[in-house]
Amino acid sequence: MRRLPVIVAIGLVLSVQVVPAAHARAAGTIDFRHSLQRIDGFGFSQAFQRAALMHGARGLSPQKQREVLDLLLSRTHGAGLSILRLGIGSSADNPYDRMLSIQPVDPGGPAAPPKYVWDGDDGGQVWLAKEAKAYGVTRFYADAWSAPGYMKDNGDDANGGTLCGLQGTSCTSGDWRRAYADYLVQYTRFYAQEGITITDLGFTNEPEWTTSYASMRLTPAQAVEFTKVLGPRVQGTQLKLVCCDAAGWSQQREYTAAIEADPVARDYITTHAGHPYRSPVDGPLPTDKHTWMSEWSPNGTTWNEAWDDNSGYDGFAVAQNIHDTLTTGEANGYVFWFGASLGATRGLIQLDDGTNGGDSYRVSKRLWALASYSRFIRPDAVRVQAATADTALKVSAYRNADGSRVVEILNTATTTVSTDFTLDIPGRPRAYVTDTTRSLTATDAVRVQGKTLSAQLAPRSLTTVVLR
């Protein structure tokens, strides 16, 4: 900050005082009538037995279970998340970090009558889906990491491998494409029996990446091929097909481009989804269909509760990722990875692994970074035009279906920033700040006079303004 010398005469002695110069106010505009992309919602997953942890598998009591559910799903006490991503199992058993298949044993070949088995629990996901529905969630995304091993050319649901019958595979067991499509549809029927309507269905996760747990390789051409097998099986239903959850945003571009280039496959896919692990969100995917960032949590080696510690996996890093995904990526949906998990999780909540009785949890500032957006920007909101002259500020704005309007301002500077925004539609503001010491705490640092919104933004903070 520039400082001006002030000369003060005291007798025959000259003294120099240094006082702050006036802080020039940054200027910006928000045009709530200028619609950009529609927002489908914000979500999380508890696949791989994490839902069972929430339901007390390691000792979490019913009271603490409710507190964790509130933190993730309540619009008054927590994040108000509105999408639940479910993991479709492929394993023959269900220990921790695996997901039980609904057909764990080969029925005798791809043309044999199916031998489906349903335990009504699905690794705790049925319980969680019912709880989420009670909180008002209506968007349930079921996604498969792999087909069962007996349907693949490597005979294993882990370690990559490809679905038998797809171009480029060679399997003595035959062509499992249609059987796998039926398998995925049956999973949604089991959930319907439990009172849960699966709205979105994905047949692959990170298809360009091989992992030691459930994983299956598909090239972009193979993804197109299977889309044309599964598509007719869901046509006429409420199911929306999603593809392809690539591990990197740039890699997802290749899958999206391949689907868009095929007129049949293009008509079957409703949503294109990618992850920013291998490559970041650096622009929109090449489609006019809806796009989701469908899985991410920041890399890190320890549990981290900090808001801003320069680690890259603190709350501030998550807030920046959300902003970039919605603005640079123009995504319609944002789905974080685990809501709650154990140990050195980069999830939102750390559950006791049982060593201390299991009935406790801790909350990361990552939760409040996500909640600052998800609690207030509701499904079917529309992102609108927002701009600022201050490069230290990351600004986005949204118009909800109920008429409320939301402005998100992330101050990346290490100093307080004063800013004004010209609004096309005035309103009464309620503002909340999240920073090192506050978590969605009400603040009076925002005022609206006429069509001017004025704000005093704390250093390295996220300010959420709701206008009515």
N, C-alpha and C positions, 0 to 999 in steps of 0.2 A: 504494500500500500504506500502510495506517495505521501510524504510528510512535508509540511511547509514550516519554515522557521518564522517565529514571531519574536520581535525584539521588544523587550520590556525595560524601561529605564527605572532604576532604583538608585536615587541619589546620583553618584558619579559612576555607578557600576552598571554595566550592560549584562543582562541575563538572557539566555536563549532557551525558549520553551519549544518543544516539538508536539504538535497536535495533529490528529488524523485529518486528512483531506476528506471532503465530502465523497461518499461512495456513489458513483454513477449507477443508476438503476438499469438493469438489463431489461430489454423490451421483447415482448412476444405476442403472438396472436393465437386464438383458439376459435375455430369455426365449426360449431356443432352441427351446422347444416351440410357440411362437406363430408359425405359418408365415404369411408374406405372399406376395409373388410369387416364381415360379420364375425362375432366371437362365439364359438361353440361352447367354450367353458375352460376350466382349469381342473386338473385332476392329479391322481396318484395311483400307485399300485401296491398291493400286498401279496404279490405272487410268491412262489417258492416258500410256502409255509409261514410267511410273515403275518398273514391274517390269523393263523392259529396262535401265533405269539400274542397278538392283540387280544385274542379270546381266552387267554390265560394258560397257554401251553407251558409256560415257564413260571407260572405263579401269580400273574397279574390279577388282582381281585376285581369283582364286578364294578366296584366304585371307581377304581383306577381305569378300568376298561372304558367306562363312561367318560371319564375325564379326557382320555386320549381320543375317543370318538368325537367329543366336543371340539377338541383342538383342531382336528382335521376337517370336520364337517359342519360345525355350528356357524351360522352367520352372525351370531352375537358374541360368542366366546372364542371363536377360532377362525379357521381359514375359509369355511363355507365352500369347500371344494365340490365340484359339480360333475366330475367324470371319474368313474372307477374303472381302471384297467385290470381285467382278470387274466390270469395265465391259464391257458388250456394245457393240461398235463399230457405227458408222453411217456412217463416212466412206468416200469412194472411195479415199483414200490413207492412209498412216500415218506422217507426220512426227511429231516431238515435239509433244505436247499434242493429238493426234488419235488416234482408235481406228478401225482398219480394219474395215469391214463384212464379214460373211461372204457378202454378195451385193452387191458394190460397183457392179454395173451393172444397170440395169433389165432384167429378163428379158423384157420385152415386154408388161407389163401384169399386173394382179393375178391373172388367170386363167391366165397362161402358166406352163409348167413352170419351177420354180425353177432358178437357175444359181448354186448355192452354191459358194464357194471357201473352202478351209480350209488355212492355212499351217502349222498345228501349233505355232504360237508365240504368236499373239494378243498381240502387243506385250510379250512376256516373261511374260505371265500364266500360260501353261501351265507353264513352268518353275517359277514361284513356287508355283503350286497343287500341283505334285508335291512340292516341297520342304516346303510347309506340311503336306501329308498325311504325309510322313515324320516330321514333328515331332508328329504326332498330331491334326492338325486334321481334323475331319469335317464342318464346317459351311461350305459354299461358297455365297455369295449372289451370283447373277448379276443385274445390274441394267442396264437400258438407259436412256441419257440421251435418246435420240431414235430414231425410225425412220429408215431411209435417206431422203435428200431426195426421191427420186422417189415415195415413198409419201405425201408430205405436200403440203399445199395451198400452201406457199411454195416448193417445189422445192429445199429446202436442208435439210441435217441440222442446221444451226446457225440461230440467230436466230429461235427459236420456231417458229411454224407448227403445224399440227394434222394428225393422221393423217386421210387421205382416207377418207370413208365414215362418219365419226362425225357425229352430229347437229350441224348448224350449219356444216358444211364444204361447199365446192363445188369439185369437182375434175373436169376433163375426162378424167383418166386412169382414173377409176373408183373402186371401193370396195376399199381395201387392208386392211381390218380383218382378214379371215381370213388373208391372206398375211403380215401382220405377226405374227399369232399363231403361224403355222407357222414363221416366221423365228426367233422367240424359242425355240421348242421345239427347232428344229434346232441352235441354239447349244449347248443342253445335251447334245444327242446327240454333237456334235463333242467335247465334253469327256469324255463317257463313253468315246469311242474312245481317249482319252489316259489312261484309268484314273481319272478324277476324276468323282465323282458330285455334280452340282449339286443342292443340297438346297432352295434357296430361289430364287425367280424373281420379278423385278420388271420391269414394262413401262414405267415412267416415273420420272423424277427431276426434282424441283422443277418440277412441271407448271404452277405459277402464276407462273413466273419466266422471263423471256426473257434469254438470254445470247448472246454473240458466238461461243461454241463450241457443241458439240452440245447442243441443247435442243429441247423440244417442249411446246407448251401443251395442257393438258387441263383442262376444268372438272370439278368434282366429278361432275356428271351424265355427262360423257363418260367419266370414269374408271369409273363404274358400268357404263356401256354396254360398254366394252371388256372389263371384267372378265367379263361374261357371254359374250363371244366367246372369250376365252382360257381361261376356267375349264373348259369341256368338253374342251379339247385336253389338259389336264393331269390331268383326273379319272382315277383309277385308277393314276396314277404316284406316285412318292415326292415329287414336286415340291410345295413349299408356295408359294402365291402371296403376294406382298408388295405392299402399296400404301400410300402413294403417294409417299413421300419428299419431301413438301412442304418448301419452304425455311424455313418457320417452323412452330413447334409449334402456334400458334394456327391457322395456315392448314391444317395437317394435320387439326385437329379437324373442319374443314368436310368434308374428304374422308372421314374416318372416319365422320362422322355420315351422310353420303350413302350410303355402302356399308352401314352398319348398318340404314338405313331400307329397303333393298331386300332382301327375303328371299332372292332368288336370288344376288345378288352377295355378300351376307353369308356364305353357305355356302362360297363359293369362296375367300375371303381368309382366310389363316391368321394373318398378321402385319400389323399396321398400323405404318408407319415414318414418322418425321418428323425434320427437322433444326431446330436452334435458331438459325439465322442471323438470320432476319427477326424472330423473336419467341422468347423463352426458354422452357424447360421450366418451366411454372408449375402443373402439375397433371397428372393422368392423362388419356389420350385416352379418349373416350367409347365404350369397347368392353370386353367381357370377354375378347377375344382377346389374344394376346401382342402387345406393343408394343416397338419398338426405336427408340432414338436411332441412326439409321443413318448419319449423317455429321455431323461437326463438327470444326473446329479453330479456335482463337481468332483474331480479327482482329489484324493487326499489320503493320508495314512493314519490319521488319528480322528477321534471324535472332536468336533469343534462347535462351540456354542457362541463364538464371537460374532459381532456384527461386522467389524472392519479391522482385520489384523494382518492384511496383506498376504494371507495364505493362499488365496484363490479358491478356497472352499468355505468361506464365511458367508454371512447373510448378504453383505453388499455385493459379492460376486453373483449370487443368485438373482438379486434385484436387477443387476446389469444384464444378466442373461435373459430374463423375462422381457425387459425393455427391448433388447436387440431382436429377440425372436418375434415380437409383435410388430415392431416397426421395420427393421431391416428385412426380416424374413416374411413379413406380412402374413404370419400364421393365423389360423382361425382357432386353434386349440393349443393348450400348453399342459402337458402331463409330466409331472415330476416322477422320479423313480420311487423309491420306498418312502411311504409316509412314516413308518416306524420299523426299526430293526435293532440289531444287537451290536455291541462292541464298537469298532471304529467306523460305524456306519456314517455315510454322508447323507443319510435320510434326514427327515425333519425332526424326528423324535428318537431318542435312544431308550430302549427298554432294558430293564435289568435282566441279565441272562440267567438268573436263578441263584447266582453266588451269594446275593444278599437277600435271599428270600423271594425274589422275583416280583415283589409288589411295589415297584417304583419305576420312575422314568425321568428323563431329563429332556429339555426342549432347546433346540438350536435356534439361533436368530434366523436361520434359513426359513423356518416356518413363518416368521412374521414378515419376511421379505415377500414370500408367496402370498400370504394372507392380505397384504396391503393391496394387492391386485384382485385376488380371487373373491374376497368377501364383498367387494363393491362392484366389480365388473361382472355382470351376470350373463348367463346364456342368452343368446340372441341380441346382446349389445352390439353396437357398431363402433368401430374405431373411427375417429374423425380427425380432421386436419389440425395439427398443432405445431407451432414453430417458435423458436426463440433465437435471439441474437447472441446469447451467452453460450459459448462452446462448453462450459463446465456443466451445463444443465442438460439432462436427458428428459424430454417431456413427451408425454403421450396423453390422449384424451379419448373419452368414450361416451356414447349416448345409450343408456339402457332402454329397454322396451317399456318400462314403467314411467319414462320421462325424466328420471334422475340422470345427472351427468357427472362424470368422474374425470378428474385431472390428476395424473401421476407425475411428480417432479422429483427426479433423482439428482441431488446436488453432489457432483463428484469432486468439488473443490474442498480444500482443507480450511476454508474460511466461510463465514456467513455470507450469503448472497441475498441481496434485495432485488426483487424482480416484479415487474408489472406485466400482466397479460390483458390484451383487449379481447373482450368476449363479444360474440355476435348476439348471444342471449344471456342476459344477466340472471342472477339467482342468489339464494341465501346459502352461504357456505357452511359446511362442517368440515373440519380438517383434522388429520391425524398424522403423527410423525413417528417414524421408526429410525432409531440410531443406536449408538452404543448403550445408552441408559434408558431408552424408551422403546416400547413395542406397541405400535398402533395406539399411541397415547393421544388423547384429544389435545389440540393446541389452538391458541387464539392468535397465532402468527400469520393468519390469512384473513384478509378483509376484501369485501367487494363493495365498491361505490360506483353506482351507475353500471357502466359496462367495463369497468377496470377491476381486475383481480390483482391485489397486491399481496406479496408474501415475503416473509423473512425466513430464509431457508438455512437451517443449521448446517454446519460443516458435515460433509459425508453422511447425508441423511436422505431418507425417502419420505416425501410428504404426499399424502393422499387427500385430495379435496373433493368433497361430494357437494354438488349444487342441486338445489331444488327450487 
